[in-house]
């Protein structure tokens, strides 16, 4: 077990690892909720920790990612290729933002599939020049819905409400 070192640790240690996993790109809360539950945390506690931690990087991504991309692109051709590829891939999701950009952003983030979480939603918001005050509530709503979907699909909706 990769987290065997947590066997005798406190609930706070287990919560911190769960939060750390939720802040990782690509894994996000889709991996953090099952990990938290596997540590012995309840589904509700795991979901709450994962949702809050998953949202921590969002404002930083929206505000700073374009500056970081510009700086890295100037430093190396390798970084430029990676950034261009990731930007192109993210902008491919632009068509999924139905009639309303904000509602579409929330729906996009709520889909619990790889590549559609808070990190990609924040990157998409930054690339589409959606301001933080509009993007953050939409991404937050999407993350909450994704949290309920992941917990419900993984553990059954009766584990949440029954």
Backbone as CSV, one residue per row, in Angstrom:
resi,resn,N_x,N_y,N_z,CA_x,CA_y,CA_z,C_x,C_y,C_z
1,UNK,0.854,-1.182,0.000,0.000,0.000,0.000,0.900,1.245,0.000
2,UNK,0.687,2.154,-0.934,1.578,3.306,-1.031,1.513,4.238,0.172
3,UNK,0.424,4.222,0.908,0.283,5.112,2.051,0.324,4.333,3.371
4,UNK,1.069,3.241,3.398,1.158,2.408,4.590,1.727,3.179,5.780
5,UNK,2.547,4.178,5.510,3.135,4.976,6.583,2.072,5.720,7.388
6,UNK,0.856,5.828,6.874,-0.214,6.535,7.587,-1.030,5.628,8.502
7,UNK,-0.669,4.342,8.549,-1.471,3.374,9.293,-1.737,3.801,10.729
8,UNK,-0.752,4.260,11.436,-0.955,4.639,12.832,-1.028,6.135,13.052
9,UNK,-1.159,6.879,11.982,-1.137,8.341,12.077,-2.496,8.907,12.471
10,UNK,-2.471,10.161,12.831,-3.692,10.847,13.264,-4.588,11.151,12.070
11,UNK,-5.832,11.480,12.381,-6.791,11.871,11.346,-6.317,13.132,10.631
12,UNK,-5.618,14.023,11.364,-5.112,15.249,10.751,-4.070,14.938,9.683
13,UNK,-3.197,13.982,9.947,-2.196,13.576,8.947,-2.875,13.005,7.715
14,UNK,-3.877,12.179,7.935,-4.611,11.573,6.823,-5.367,12.647,6.032
15,UNK,-5.899,13.631,6.739,-6.602,14.731,6.076,-5.639,15.561,5.246
16,UNK,-4.419,15.796,5.758,-3.420,16.568,5.011,-2.990,15.859,3.731
17,UNK,-2.814,14.550,3.793,-2.456,13.802,2.589,-3.611,13.842,1.596
18,UNK,-4.828,13.682,2.088,-6.013,13.761,1.223,-6.077,15.127,0.546
19,UNK,-5.842,16.191,1.299,-5.852,17.545,0.745,-4.745,17.716,-0.288
20,UNK,-3.569,17.200,0.006,-2.462,17.298,-0.946,-2.769,16.614,-2.265
21,UNK,-3.380,15.454,-2.195,-3.759,14.737,-3.419,-4.806,15.538,-4.197
22,UNK,-5.748,16.144,-3.490,-6.802,16.925,-4.156,-6.247,18.142,-4.879
23,UNK,-5.106,18.644,-4.447,-4.508,19.819,-5.088,-3.647,19.461,-6.294
24,UNK,-3.413,18.188,-6.532,-2.585,17.773,-7.658,-3.357,17.857,-8.971
25,UNK,-2.712,18.372,-10.027,-3.399,18.379,-11.324,-3.650,16.953,-11.796
26,UNK,-4.702,16.769,-12.550,-5.139,15.499,-13.138,-5.757,14.553,-12.122
27,UNK,-5.228,14.455,-10.915,-5.789,13.550,-9.907,-6.968,14.243,-9.231
28,UNK,-6.711,15.402,-8.656,-7.714,16.264,-8.035,-8.622,15.479,-7.091
29,UNK,-9.878,15.887,-6.990,-10.751,15.224,-6.011,-11.189,13.840,-6.445
30,UNK,-11.064,13.534,-7.728,-11.426,12.194,-8.216,-10.568,11.119,-7.558
31,UNK,-9.340,11.466,-7.225,-8.473,10.528,-6.521,-8.455,10.755,-5.027
32,UNK,-8.669,11.998,-4.604,-8.561,12.335,-3.186,-9.698,11.739,-2.352
33,UNK,-10.891,11.734,-2.870,-12.021,11.201,-2.089,-11.814,9.714,-1.796
34,UNK,-11.533,8.875,-2.798,-11.275,7.457,-2.477,-10.066,7.254,-1.560
35,UNK,-9.026,8.077,-1.718,-7.855,7.942,-0.850,-8.231,8.288,0.591
36,UNK,-8.977,9.381,0.780,-9.411,9.755,2.127,-10.239,8.670,2.787
37,UNK,-11.151,8.087,2.031,-11.987,7.010,2.573,-11.133,5.782,2.893
38,UNK,-10.146,5.501,2.029,-9.278,4.343,2.294,-8.440,4.545,3.553
39,UNK,-8.212,5.801,3.951,-7.500,6.097,5.195,-8.391,5.937,6.416
40,UNK,-9.684,5.763,6.209,-10.601,5.635,7.327,-11.413,6.886,7.606
41,UNK,-11.222,7.923,6.786,-12.056,9.125,6.936,-13.432,8.824,6.356
42,UNK,-14.444,9.484,6.854,-15.780,9.249,6.309,-15.876,9.826,4.903
43,UNK,-16.876,9.381,4.166,-17.083,9.895,2.811,-17.293,11.403,2.856
44,UNK,-18.089,11.872,3.817,-18.380,13.304,3.928,-17.132,14.117,4.232
45,UNK,-16.322,13.639,5.170,-15.096,14.353,5.534,-14.125,14.346,4.359
46,UNK,-13.965,13.199,3.720,-13.084,13.107,2.554,-13.545,14.046,1.452
47,UNK,-14.850,14.096,1.220,-15.397,14.953,0.167,-15.184,16.423,0.511
48,UNK,-15.433,16.809,1.749,-15.255,18.201,2.151,-13.792,18.632,2.017
49,UNK,-12.879,17.810,2.494,-11.449,18.115,2.394,-11.036,18.224,0.926
50,UNK,-11.482,17.280,0.115,-11.104,17.260,-1.302,-11.641,18.480,-2.042
51,UNK,-12.872,18.877,-1.756,-13.465,20.036,-2.429,-12.698,21.308,-2.077
52,UNK,-12.480,21.528,-0.787,-11.778,22.747,-0.351,-10.357,22.776,-0.908
53,UNK,-9.637,21.660,-0.787,-8.248,21.623,-1.257,-8.151,21.739,-2.773
54,UNK,-9.108,21.163,-3.487,-9.104,21.242,-4.944,-9.271,22.675,-5.436
55,UNK,-9.926,23.509,-4.642,-10.159,24.900,-5.027,-8.985,25.833,-4.697
56,UNK,-8.079,25.416,-3.840,-6.970,26.286,-3.421,-6.119,26.774,-4.603
57,UNK,-5.727,25.924,-5.553,-4.881,26.418,-6.652,-5.617,27.289,-7.684
58,UNK,-6.931,27.225,-7.719,-7.707,27.877,-8.784,-7.413,29.377,-8.926
59,UNK,-7.495,30.186,-7.870,-7.225,31.615,-8.062,-5.816,31.895,-8.574
60,UNK,-4.852,31.120,-8.105,-3.472,31.316,-8.536,-3.308,30.981,-10.023
61,UNK,-3.967,29.932,-10.459,-3.897,29.556,-11.867,-4.514,30.652,-12.729
62,UNK,-5.704,31.100,-12.366,-6.402,32.111,-13.167,-5.595,33.407,-13.239
63,UNK,-5.035,33.820,-12.130,-4.341,35.113,-12.081,-2.943,35.047,-12.689
64,UNK,-2.205,33.962,-12.469,-0.784,33.954,-12.820,-0.373,33.070,-13.992
65,UNK,-1.230,32.194,-14.474,-0.776,31.197,-15.441,-0.283,31.798,-16.755
66,UNK,-0.921,32.837,-17.227,-0.472,33.434,-18.494,0.927,34.040,-18.353
67,UNK,1.194,34.678,-17.218,2.531,35.240,-16.984,3.580,34.130,-16.892
68,UNK,3.217,33.061,-16.212,4.132,31.930,-16.069,4.399,31.304,-17.436
69,UNK,3.348,31.108,-18.222,3.515,30.542,-19.566,4.404,31.430,-20.426
70,UNK,4.186,32.728,-20.391,5.013,33.651,-21.187,6.477,33.575,-20.761
71,UNK,6.725,33.567,-19.470,8.089,33.502,-18.953,8.769,32.194,-19.351
72,UNK,8.055,31.063,-19.169,8.642,29.765,-19.513,8.886,29.632,-21.009
73,UNK,7.972,30.163,-21.814,8.116,30.081,-23.273,9.359,30.823,-23.746
74,UNK,9.699,31.888,-23.058,10.902,32.651,-23.423,12.180,31.953,-22.960
75,UNK,12.077,31.141,-21.935,13.250,30.486,-21.361,13.723,29.281,-22.171
76,UNK,12.778,28.571,-22.795,13.164,27.319,-23.433,12.184,26.948,-24.538
77,UNK,12.721,26.419,-25.612,11.868,25.936,-26.719,11.081,24.710,-26.277
78,UNK,11.683,23.898,-25.416,11.006,22.717,-24.890,9.755,23.118,-24.121
79,UNK,9.893,24.099,-23.218,8.730,24.589,-22.467,7.700,25.192,-23.409
80,UNK,8.151,25.917,-24.408,7.236,26.540,-25.358,6.375,25.481,-26.053
81,UNK,7.005,24.382,-26.476,6.257,23.297,-27.130,5.229,22.685,-26.176
82,UNK,5.639,22.438,-24.944,4.723,21.849,-23.959,3.548,22.788,-23.685
83,UNK,3.830,24.051,-23.470,2.796,25.044,-23.175,1.854,25.199,-24.362
84,UNK,2.396,25.269,-25.561,1.550,25.398,-26.745,0.641,24.184,-26.906
85,UNK,1.193,22.998,-26.657,0.396,21.767,-26.777,-0.728,21.747,-25.738
86,UNK,-0.394,22.094,-24.474,-1.408,22.083,-23.404,-2.465,23.171,-23.645
87,UNK,-2.031,24.329,-24.109,-2.973,25.413,-24.395,-3.917,25.006,-25.512
88,UNK,-3.355,24.423,-26.559,-4.184,23.967,-27.682,-5.189,22.915,-27.224
89,UNK,-4.727,21.967,-26.408,-5.605,20.908,-25.915,-6.718,21.492,-25.043
90,UNK,-6.382,22.447,-24.189,-7.383,23.066,-23.315,-8.400,23.848,-24.128
91,UNK,-7.936,24.588,-25.123,-8.861,25.390,-25.931,-9.777,24.530,-26.803
92,UNK,-9.430,23.268,-26.990,-10.336,22.364,-27.709,-11.649,22.177,-26.959
93,UNK,-11.605,22.364,-25.636,-12.812,22.214,-24.832,-13.716,23.444,-24.913
94,UNK,-13.269,24.464,-25.588,-14.030,25.710,-25.691,-15.428,25.459,-26.242
95,UNK,-15.563,24.526,-27.185,-16.867,24.252,-27.783,-17.863,23.666,-26.784
96,UNK,-17.361,23.115,-25.677,-18.253,22.544,-24.667,-18.902,23.609,-23.784
97,UNK,-18.469,24.830,-23.921,-19.018,25.913,-23.110,-20.268,26.459,-23.785
98,UNK,-21.305,25.735,-23.693,-22.586,25.974,-24.333,-22.945,27.454,-24.488
99,UNK,-24.163,27.829,-24.237,-24.631,29.199,-24.462,-23.992,30.195,-23.511
100,UNK,-23.950,29.867,-22.277,-23.385,30.767,-21.279,-22.001,30.275,-20.882
101,UNK,-21.029,31.129,-20.988,-19.662,30.743,-20.678,-19.526,30.311,-19.223
102,UNK,-20.137,31.038,-18.308,-19.997,30.735,-16.881,-20.693,29.417,-16.533
103,UNK,-21.905,29.236,-17.007,-22.619,27.973,-16.769,-21.862,26.831,-17.436
104,UNK,-21.382,27.076,-18.649,-20.613,26.054,-19.355,-19.339,25.675,-18.619
105,UNK,-18.689,26.663,-18.026,-17.481,26.397,-17.248,-17.807,25.518,-16.039
106,UNK,-18.896,25.815,-15.353,-19.314,25.007,-14.200,-19.633,23.577,-14.622
107,UNK,-20.351,23.419,-15.723,-20.697,22.082,-16.220,-19.434,21.324,-16.619
108,UNK,-18.531,22.002,-17.303,-17.281,21.393,-17.727,-16.491,20.862,-16.531
109,UNK,-16.368,21.660,-15.488,-15.613,21.257,-14.301,-16.341,20.140,-13.551
110,UNK,-17.665,20.125,-13.588,-18.452,19.139,-12.847,-18.351,17.731,-13.420
111,UNK,-17.975,17.608,-14.676,-17.865,16.288,-15.294,-16.655,15.584,-14.698
112,UNK,-16.871,14.493,-13.948,-15.729,13.865,-13.257,-14.933,12.914,-14.156
113,UNK,-14.343,13.479,-15.183,-13.486,12.705,-16.083,-12.097,13.338,-16.116
114,UNK,-11.086,12.575,-16.479,-9.745,13.156,-16.574,-9.723,14.334,-17.554
115,UNK,-9.088,15.412,-17.135,-8.950,16.573,-18.001,-10.076,17.578,-17.904
116,UNK,-11.013,17.372,-16.983,-12.141,18.304,-16.888,-12.310,18.884,-15.489
117,UNK,-11.304,18.861,-14.679,-11.426,19.321,-13.303,-11.142,20.795,-13.121
118,UNK,-10.878,21.163,-11.881,-10.656,22.563,-11.507,-9.416,23.146,-12.178
119,UNK,-8.355,22.360,-12.292,-7.134,22.872,-12.923,-7.390,23.241,-14.380
120,UNK,-8.012,22.349,-15.125,-8.274,22.631,-16.534,-9.315,23.731,-16.667
121,UNK,-10.305,23.740,-15.786,-11.300,24.812,-15.806,-10.664,26.169,-15.539
122,UNK,-9.735,26.235,-14.596,-9.041,27.493,-14.303,-8.153,27.906,-15.468
123,UNK,-7.480,26.947,-16.073,-6.660,27.244,-17.239,-7.535,27.748,-18.387
124,UNK,-8.651,27.105,-18.602,-9.587,27.534,-19.637,-10.104,28.942,-19.360
125,UNK,-10.451,29.214,-18.113,-10.923,30.556,-17.737,-9.837,31.598,-18.008
126,UNK,-8.601,31.278,-17.669,-7.502,32.223,-17.899,-7.289,32.465,-19.386
127,UNK,-7.330,31.397,-20.182,-7.104,31.532,-21.617,-8.253,32.255,-22.322
128,UNK,-9.450,32.148,-21.745,-10.617,32.837,-22.320,-10.828,34.222,-21.712
129,UNK,-9.902,34.652,-20.870,-9.970,35.961,-20.209,-11.232,36.134,-19.353
130,UNK,-11.644,35.067,-18.684,-12.764,35.163,-17.749,-12.187,35.629,-16.419
131,UNK,-12.733,36.686,-15.883,-12.212,37.269,-14.639,-12.411,36.315,-13.465
132,UNK,-11.525,36.415,-12.497,-11.562,35.563,-11.313,-12.899,35.641,-10.598
133,UNK,-13.466,36.848,-10.472,-14.728,36.996,-9.725,-15.883,36.276,-10.407
134,UNK,-15.788,36.017,-11.704,-16.820,35.246,-12.408,-16.452,33.766,-12.491
135,UNK,-15.178,33.486,-12.709,-14.734,32.111,-12.914,-14.731,31.298,-11.621
136,UNK,-14.292,31.890,-10.521,-14.158,31.120,-9.283,-15.489,30.542,-8.792
137,UNK,-16.582,31.317,-8.767,-17.856,30.707,-8.348,-18.307,29.579,-9.277
138,UNK,-18.089,29.739,-10.571,-18.483,28.693,-11.519,-17.649,27.427,-11.310
139,UNK,-16.346,27.606,-11.162,-15.463,26.460,-10.928,-15.790,25.812,-9.585
140,UNK,-16.074,26.616,-8.574,-16.447,26.085,-7.255,-17.712,25.239,-7.348
141,UNK,-18.716,25.737,-8.057,-19.960,24.968,-8.226,-19.674,23.654,-8.938
142,UNK,-18.839,23.702,-9.967,-18.484,22.480,-10.679,-17.743,21.485,-9.808
143,UNK,-16.847,21.980,-8.968,-16.088,21.104,-8.072,-17.021,20.450,-7.043
144,UNK,-17.959,21.203,-6.516,-18.917,20.639,-5.543,-19.752,19.537,-6.204
145,UNK,-20.261,19.806,-7.380,-21.051,18.790,-8.097,-20.185,17.564,-8.389
146,UNK,-18.954,17.791,-8.858,-18.046,16.675,-9.128,-17.776,15.868,-7.861
147,UNK,-17.627,16.552,-6.723,-17.415,15.858,-5.454,-18.568,14.928,-5.114
148,UNK,-19.789,15.428,-5.268,-20.967,14.585,-5.008,-21.039,13.427,-6.004
149,UNK,-20.735,13.698,-7.275,-20.773,12.635,-8.276,-19.730,11.565,-8.010
150,UNK,-18.512,11.981,-7.715,-17.445,11.014,-7.445,-17.776,10.177,-6.213
151,UNK,-18.193,10.837,-5.138,-18.541,10.106,-3.917,-19.741,9.200,-4.155
152,UNK,-20.744,9.705,-4.854,-21.938,8.908,-5.120,-21.667,7.722,-6.018
153,UNK,-20.899,7.936,-7.069,-20.583,6.844,-7.999,-19.661,5.826,-7.337
154,UNK,-18.697,6.299,-6.559,-17.725,5.405,-5.935,-18.313,4.622,-4.765
155,UNK,-19.092,5.268,-3.931,-19.573,4.630,-2.703,-21.072,4.445,-2.662
156,UNK,-21.767,4.866,-3.698,-23.223,4.761,-3.742,-23.840,5.977,-3.077
157,UNK,-24.866,6.480,-3.690,-25.514,7.676,-3.164,-26.145,7.403,-1.801
158,UNK,-26.407,6.145,-1.482,-26.937,5.827,-0.150,-25.892,6.070,0.929
159,UNK,-24.598,5.946,0.581,-23.540,6.250,1.559,-23.549,7.731,1.915
160,UNK,-23.996,8.566,0.992,-24.063,10.005,1.247,-25.341,10.421,1.945
161,UNK,-26.445,9.838,1.508,-27.752,10.323,1.988,-28.563,9.279,2.743
162,UNK,-28.038,8.082,2.860,-28.857,7.042,3.485,-28.327,6.612,4.735
